[in-house]
Amino acid sequence: MGRVSTSLTKALRILVLLGEGPASLDELATALEVHKTTVLRLLRTLADEHFVHRDDHHRYRLGSRLFELSSRGLDQREVRTVAAPHLQAFNRAHGHTVHLSERDGDEIVYIDKLESLDNVRMASRVGLRGPVHSTAAGKVLLADLPAAERNRVLDEIDFPTRTPNTITDRETYLAELARVREQGWAQDREENEASINCIGAPVRGPAGTVVAAVSVSVPTIVAGYDQLMELVPSLLAVTGTISRDLGWRPTREEPPV
């Protein structure tokens, strides 16, 4: 464990040094006061994961993975605070249960919840996890991923049956995600819980990637499926407002979010 910890410390120091500017292997070895072979081994590992890259002048620079993580970190830190007033207004206007979710691996995690204004309460709570394959939020969060990353997530999913309406095979689910990407929102028609319908839409961060999902869940005893579908434009409007407040600006013609 001590050797691993020492290597990790050195790797982190390399990233800090490269944050100050590009550096050669010799310069990094001198700064770290270790042999070049040790630094080269660490650099190769970091490069394999895209944390660093070597340019045409044989100097090392910070890699794309760091910029991606930095952007995601800012998005995640801000999204709940930025979304809160908009979700509260949406909840007051329509009265249904509203969730704000993020993806963690092959699950969604509720990071905020606003209760319905009627007497029917859902068992969900902040911090509770749910499957990606049977929830509207999960579909939204997976649909935007690059194909390779999406496939890695799907490799971990067994597609368990939650209700008779649950999508339980990969090809059908991929077709569903394509539909979500095209229309800009997702639905869960009693796929995760019997007698509960749900719609979800994406929240985008400054880079344009989906950083969260807003979903509206309604028991069928409160409102029918067709009534819920009438809320899609309002849901897209509120997620679009949250996205813009987070710094998102569309750079091309896209489905509204």
Secondary structure, 3 states (H helix, E strand, C coil): CHHHHHHHHHHHHHHHHHHCCCECHHHHHHHHCCCHHHHHHHHHHHHHCCCEEECCCCCEEECHHHHHHHHHHHHHHHHHHHHHHHHHHHHHHHCCEEEEEEEECCEEEEEEEECCCCCCCCCCCCCCEEECCCCHHHHHHHHCCCHHHHHHHHHCCCCCCCCCCCCCCHHHHHHHHHHHHHHCCEEEECCCCCCEEEEEEEEECCCCCEEEEEEEEEECCCCCHHHHHCCHHHHHHHHHHHHHHCCCCCCCCCCCC
